[in-house]
């Protein structure tokens, strides 16, 4: 998928996790979250969840969700990691 083209389909994200030998629920539980919590990142912006999924796939979240990580006017990469609460 072209990283500057369009967001991955949620089914593609789930399939990529399965190819890595894990599931969305397992990644969620490993992070100390409820098994269904990370599913929120598939349908709406949530930087913490996006990073957890991307790290499980060994990619930058901008590759999965370019619409969330690139400024539409300048096409610059946005620093969304700063929006994560500690």
N, C-alpha and C positions, 0 to 999 in steps of 0.2 A: 504494500500500500504506500502511496506517495504521502510522505509526512506532512506536506503542505496542502494536500488535496482535501480530504474529508476525514471526519472521525471514523474510527473503527466501529463496526456494528457490534452491539453487545454480545451477540452469538460468537463473533470472531474473537472477542476478548476471552470469553469463557473457553472456547476451543483452544486458544493459545495457552491458557493456564493448564488445561488438560494435557496438552502436548509437553508441558514442562513437568508433568507428573503431580499436579496439585489441582485444587478447586478454589473457587471464590470463597466458599465457606471455610476452607482450611486456612487460607491466607488471612481471613477475617479473625478466626479463632487464634491464630498464631500471634496476631497483633493485640490480642486481649479484648477483642470486640465480640459481640454476638455474631453468630454464624451468618445472619442475613444482612448485617450492617453494611458491608462493602457493596452490596447490590445498589445502594443509593448512588454511588459514584458512576454507575452505568447510565443513569437517567438524568442526573443533575450534577452541576459542579460541586465538588467537594475535594479541595486540594489534598488533604491528608489521605483520603481513600484512593485518590488517583495515584499518589506516590507509592502507596502500599502495593497497588496492583502493578504499576510500572516496574517497581523493584523486583517483584516476583517474576516478571517477564524479562528482566534485564534490559529494559529500554527506558528512555526518558518519557515522561507522560505526554510531552508534546507530540511524540510519534503516534500515540493512541488517540489523543484529543487535540488536534491542531486548532480547532475552533476555540478552545479554552486557553491555549498557551501562546497564540500569536496575535499581535495587535492587527486588526483588520485594515487599518489605514497605513501603518508603517511596515507591517509584516515582521516586526521585531518580536523576539522571544520575550514573553512576560515572565517576571519572577513571581510566580504564584506560590512558591514554597514559603515566602514571607508571610503568607496569609494563614499558615498553619499555627494553631495555638499549641503551646507547650503543655 
